Amino acid sequence: MNTPDAFAPISAVFAVAKGMYIAIKHIFRKPDTIDFPLERKVPPKRQHGRHILNRYPNGLEKCIGCELCAGACPADAILVWGADNPPDKPVSPGERYAAVYEINMLRCIFCGLCVEACPTDALTMTTFFEFTSDSRSAMVYTKEELLTPPPNVEYGKFGYHGDPIVLSQDEMEQPGVGHLAGMEGEPGEPGVDVPVVWLPEQMWRGPYEKEGLG
């Protein structure tokens, strides 16, 4: 049979007093709030926001359609269909590219595992978080939308208005995001992102002749 704790009432009073002290202390503090959306704070460097698909300086897509990001996603939010690169006009420097790439932002838990799984740094995350919609289908981002940095897509997609603060990739601290540098005799220069799967240099160094891209 358990004996009553003689100090239980004292401990309870002490716990209540401690809680009241914390509450009263915060009453006299300057509120850590802003007049959103008229004011915006600089997001934390490790904040995981909206995804973005990256390109090489010559316009080729970094994504090689390996589907590792989809396999690593614990929420099953990513859909990738890889296809063989057309030899006359490759989309990516690898043998394959992502013919279909979609992310369902309603399923996404913004854990960043997809970024860590990507072998070519094709998929990274921005700090942009101000996107919402009353339509489920609108929250599914297509490949073309993911290739466009925020908030350009959100202006037309959600009627977004504002001037968000989005940190650049160099300013962010994301796990798994690095820079691959070309070795001697391989395309790419030190400090410049290069593909993991190599193709002959003449197949991907030329100008990217796709409508809407320089």
N, C-alpha and C positions, 0 to 999 in steps of 0.2 A: 504494500500500500504506500503510495507516494505521500510524503509529508509536505504540507504547505510551506512555501518559501517565505520566510519572514521578511525578506527584503524585496519581495515582489511589488508591494505598493510603492515603495521608495523608487524602485527602478522605473515604474510606470510614470510616476510624477516627473522624474528626471527626463524621460523620453519626451513627454509632452512639453516640458519647459525647453528642451533643446529644439524641438520642432518650431515652437513659437518664436524662439530667438532667431532662427534662420529666416522665418517669415517676416518678422519685424525688421531685420537687418536689410532685407531686400526692398522694403517699402521706401527707405530713405536713399536708395541707390538711384543713380540716373538710369532711366529705362533704356535697355539695349534694343530699341526698336527704331525703325525708319519709316518714312512716309512712302511706302511702296504703293504703286509702281513709279511714283514721281522721283523717288530716290532709290538707288541700287547699291548694295555693298559689293565690294570686290570678292568674288567667290574664293573659297579655299583652294590651294594648289592641288589637292588630292580629290577634289570633288568630281564625281562621276556624273556627267550629264549626257546630253544627246550624242549619239555615235556619229562618226563621219568616216567615209571611205576615202582614202588618199590616192593621189596620183604621183607619178614621177615628173620631174621638171619637163620632160619631153611630151607629157600628156598621157602616157600609157598608165593603165590602172595597176596598182600594186597588188590587187587581189588576184590570186591564181586559181580560185575555185577549189581549194583543197578541202573545204567544209570542216576544218578543224574547229573553227569558232562555233559552228552549229553543234558539233559533238560535245564541246566543252560547256555549252550553255545549260545550266541546271533548270531553267524555266522553259526550255524548248521554245524560245522566242525568236530564233533565227532560222530562216529558210534559205538554203543555198543550193543552186543547181549548177554544177560545173559543166563546161562544154569545151571541146577542142578549139584551140585558137585557129582562125582562118589564116593560112600561110601567107596570103597576099596582103592582108591587112590585120595584123594581130592586135588584139585589144589589150593584152598584158604581155610582159616579157617571157612568161612561162609557156609551157605546152598547152595549158588550159587557162580558162578565165571563168568568171562568174557570169553565166548567162542570166541567172535570176538571183537577186540578193534582196531579202526583205527582213526587217526587224519589227516585231510587234511590240510597241512600247508599252502596251497594257500588260503584257506578260513579263517584260524585262524587269529585273530586280536591281539593275545597275551595279552588279557585283564586279564587273571588269574581267571576269574569267575569259571572255571571248578575246579581249585585248591581249591577255597573256598567252593565249593559244596561237595567235596569228604569227606565222613564221616570217612574214615580210613586212610587218608594221602597216599592213593595208587598212586595218580597222583600229581606230583610236577613239577616244571619247573626249568631247569638249566639256566645258563647264556650263553650257547652256541648259537651262531647266524650265524655262517659261513656255511650255507648250501644253495645251490641253484642248479637248474638243468634246462635243456632245455626240460624236459619231465614232463608233468603234473602228470602222474601216479607215477613217482618216488617221488613226493612230498607228496604222501599219505603214512604215516608211519603205518606199521602193528603192531600188538601186540608184536611180537617177536623183532621188531626193537625198540619199545618203552621200552622194558625191558632191552635193552642194552644201557649203558651210552655213551654219545658222547665223542670223535668223532669216536668210533670204527665202528659204522654203516656207517658213512659218508665216511670212507676210501674206502670202496668197493662200496657204493651206488652212490657217486658223484665223486669218484676219488680225494677226499679231501687230501691235503698235508699240513702239518703244525703242530704246537705245540700250540694249543689254551690254553688260561687261562680260566678255568672253575671253578667257586667257588663251594665249597661243600654246601650241603643243610644247614649245621649248620652256614655257613658264610653268607647265603642269608637272606634277610628280606622280606619274602613273606607273604602277608595277608592270613589268614586262614590255615596256616601250623603250626600244633602243635604236641604234643606228647601225646598219650593216655597211661595211666599207669594202670596196673592191680590192682584191689582192692583185699582186703584180701580174700583168698579162690578162686581166679580166676587165670587163667594162665597169666603169664607175671609178670615182676618185675617193681618196680617204676622206671620211666625214660625210659622204654623200650616200643616201639610201640606194641600195642596189637590190635586184631580185636574188632569190635563193637559187632558182633554176635558170641556168644561162641559155641564151640563144645567140646565134651569130650576131655580131654587133650591128651589121647593116639592117637587121630585121626590126630593130627597135630604136635606133638612135635618130632616125629621120623624123621630120615634123609629123605631128599627129593631125591627120586630115579628117577631123570629125566636126560636123556642124556645131557651131556654138563654142568651140574650143580653139584658142589661138594656135 
